Amino acid sequence: MSAMSLAELLSGRGGLAGRLPQRLEELRGPVKGVIVLPRHLSWPGMREFDVTDDSIRRSMYGIVLTQGRRNDVARFLNARLLIEDWPLIRASLDPKLRRWCERRFPLRSAEVSQMRG
């Protein structure tokens, strides 16, 4: 992971790219269990997410992608589950964030097929 200069931080050039880990392999979130998000990512009463429930997990992934820091994304998102859920998650994201995610990680169907095949 490269460190951003003070000028980049102050100018906001880190932006979305700075909030995403460099590689998909850095996403090491759990594949089962309940995740309790930190307060900066959650609303009162909406901190616990059961990762085995597909719709709840996709909601939590959307929250973490839109509001999380780099370490939040790496800690709470699982690479395999993100690939599986991406076709449904991507539609709910801001187009700019969606493009950044797809540039950074091999999430689009053609790229995913190449990884698996």
C-alpha contacts under 8 A as a table, 3 or more apart, distances in Angstrom:
res1	aa1	res2	aa2	distance
1	M	21	P	7.77
1	M	22	Q	6.76
4	M	8	E	6.05
4	M	9	L	6.52
4	M	14	G	7.19
5	S	8	E	5.23
5	S	9	L	6.38
6	L	9	L	5.09
6	L	10	L	6.11
7	A	10	L	5.18
7	A	11	S	5.99
8	E	11	S	5.15
8	E	12	G	6.03
8	E	13	R	5.14
8	E	14	G	6.09
9	L	12	G	5.23
9	L	13	R	6.44
9	L	14	G	6.08
10	L	13	R	7.81
12	G	15	G	5.49
14	G	17	A	5.86
14	G	18	G	4.49
14	G	19	R	7.57
15	G	18	G	5.44
15	G	19	R	6.74
16	L	19	R	5.14
16	L	20	L	6.68
16	L	97	L	6.74
16	L	100	W	6.96
17	A	20	L	5.49
17	A	100	W	6.64
18	G	21	P	7.61
18	G	70	R	7.00
19	R	68	G	7.20
19	R	69	R	5.08
19	R	70	R	4.35
19	R	73	V	7.91
20	L	69	R	7.36
20	L	70	R	4.98
20	L	73	V	6.75
20	L	101	C	7.64
20	L	104	R	7.79
21	P	24	L	7.31
21	P	26	E	6.42
21	P	27	L	7.61
21	P	70	R	5.66
21	P	71	N	7.66
21	P	73	V	7.25
21	P	74	A	6.51
22	Q	26	E	7.38
22	Q	104	R	6.74
23	R	26	E	5.61
23	R	27	L	7.79
23	R	104	R	6.79
23	R	105	F	6.33
24	L	27	L	5.73
24	L	79	A	5.88
24	L	104	R	7.74
24	L	105	F	5.40
24	L	106	P	7.47
25	E	28	R	7.28
25	E	79	A	6.44
26	E	74	A	5.72
26	E	79	A	7.79
27	L	73	V	6.76
27	L	74	A	4.20
27	L	75	R	6.48
27	L	76	F	7.47
27	L	77	L	5.51
27	L	78	N	5.11
27	L	79	A	5.16
28	R	74	A	5.79
28	R	75	R	5.72
28	R	76	F	7.00
28	R	77	L	6.33
28	R	78	N	5.09
28	R	79	A	6.75
29	G	74	A	6.72
29	G	75	R	5.07
29	G	76	F	4.30
29	G	77	L	4.43
29	G	78	N	4.19
29	G	79	A	7.63
30	P	33	G	7.17
30	P	51	V	7.45
30	P	76	F	6.94
30	P	77	L	7.26
30	P	78	N	6.04
31	V	51	V	6.32
31	V	52	T	6.98
31	V	78	N	6.66
31	V	81	L	7.29
32	K	50	D	7.36
32	K	51	V	5.26
32	K	52	T	5.32
33	G	50	D	5.78
33	G	51	V	5.75
33	G	52	T	6.73
34	V	48	E	6.34
34	V	49	F	5.35
34	V	50	D	4.29
34	V	51	V	5.96
35	I	47	R	7.88
35	I	48	E	5.59
35	I	49	F	5.19
35	I	50	D	6.39
35	I	51	V	7.02
35	I	76	F	7.56
36	V	47	R	5.25
36	V	48	E	4.47
36	V	49	F	6.48
37	L	41	L	6.18
37	L	42	S	6.29
37	L	47	R	5.14
37	L	48	E	6.50
37	L	49	F	7.94
38	P	41	L	5.69
38	P	42	S	6.60
38	P	47	R	7.27
39	R	42	S	5.24
39	R	43	W	7.18
39	R	47	R	7.56
41	L	63	I	6.97
41	L	64	V	6.80
41	L	67	Q	6.26
41	L	68	G	6.49
42	S	46	M	5.95
42	S	47	R	5.41
42	S	63	I	7.97
43	W	46	M	5.28
43	W	47	R	6.68
44	P	47	R	6.92
46	M	49	F	7.86
49	F	56	I	6.24
49	F	57	R	6.56
49	F	60	M	6.70
50	D	53	D	5.69
50	D	56	I	6.55
50	D	57	R	6.56
51	V	54	D	6.99
51	V	56	I	6.98
51	V	57	R	4.95
52	T	57	R	7.06
53	D	56	I	5.42
53	D	57	R	5.96
54	D	57	R	5.15
54	D	58	R	6.17
55	S	58	R	5.14
55	S	59	S	6.27
56	I	59	S	5.14
56	I	60	M	6.25
57	R	60	M	5.04
57	R	61	Y	6.05
58	R	61	Y	5.01
58	R	62	G	6.16
58	R	85	D	6.76
58	R	88	L	7.85
58	R	89	I	6.24
59	S	62	G	5.14
59	S	63	I	6.37
59	S	89	I	7.99
60	M	63	I	5.05
60	M	64	V	6.21
61	Y	64	V	5.13
61	Y	65	L	6.02
61	Y	76	F	7.88
61	Y	77	L	6.53
61	Y	82	L	7.87
61	Y	89	I	7.76
62	G	65	L	5.17
62	G	66	T	6.07
62	G	89	I	6.59
62	G	92	S	7.54
62	G	93	L	7.09
63	I	66	T	5.32
63	I	67	Q	5.81
63	I	68	G	7.23
64	V	67	Q	5.34
64	V	68	G	4.55
64	V	69	R	7.88
64	V	72	D	6.76
64	V	73	V	6.08
64	V	76	F	7.60
64	V	77	L	7.94
65	L	68	G	5.67
65	L	73	V	6.47
66	T	93	L	7.47
66	T	97	L	7.53
68	G	71	N	7.83
68	G	72	D	5.38
68	G	73	V	6.13
69	R	72	D	5.13
69	R	73	V	6.35
70	R	73	V	5.30
70	R	74	A	6.35
71	N	74	A	5.10
71	N	75	R	5.91
72	D	75	R	5.07
72	D	76	F	5.88
72	D	77	L	7.96
73	V	76	F	5.61
73	V	77	L	5.60
74	A	77	L	5.92
74	A	78	N	7.76
77	L	81	L	7.66
77	L	82	L	6.85
78	N	81	L	5.40
78	N	82	L	6.01
79	A	82	L	5.14
79	A	83	I	6.27
80	R	83	I	5.24
80	R	84	E	6.34
81	L	84	E	5.01
81	L	85	D	5.98
82	L	85	D	5.08
82	L	86	W	5.58
83	I	86	W	5.23
83	I	107	L	5.75
83	I	112	V	7.42
84	E	87	P	7.44
85	D	88	L	5.70
85	D	89	I	6.06
86	W	89	I	4.91
86	W	90	R	5.59
86	W	107	L	6.67
86	W	108	R	7.94
87	P	90	R	5.75
87	P	91	A	7.22
88	L	91	A	5.99
88	L	92	S	7.54
89	I	92	S	5.64
89	I	93	L	6.87
90	R	93	L	5.40
90	R	98	R	5.98
93	L	97	L	6.48
93	L	98	R	5.85
94	D	97	L	5.34
94	D	98	R	6.12
95	P	98	R	4.95
95	P	99	R	6.14
96	K	99	R	5.23
96	K	100	W	6.32
97	L	100	W	5.07
97	L	101	C	6.17
98	R	101	C	5.19
98	R	102	E	6.20
99	R	102	E	5.09
99	R	103	R	6.06
100	W	103	R	5.09
100	W	104	R	6.05
101	C	104	R	5.18
101	C	105	F	5.79
101	C	107	L	7.65
102	E	105	F	5.30
102	E	106	P	6.19
102	E	107	L	5.55
102	E	108	R	6.39
103	R	106	P	7.24
106	P	111	E	5.25
106	P	112	V	5.94
107	L	111	E	6.36
107	L	112	V	5.83
108	R	111	E	5.49
108	R	112	V	6.15
109	S	112	V	5.03
109	S	113	S	6.01
110	A	113	S	5.19
110	A	114	Q	6.38
111	E	114	Q	5.15
111	E	115	M	6.40
112	V	115	M	5.09
112	V	116	R	6.33
113	S	116	R	5.20
113	S	117	G	5.88
114	Q	117	G	5.15
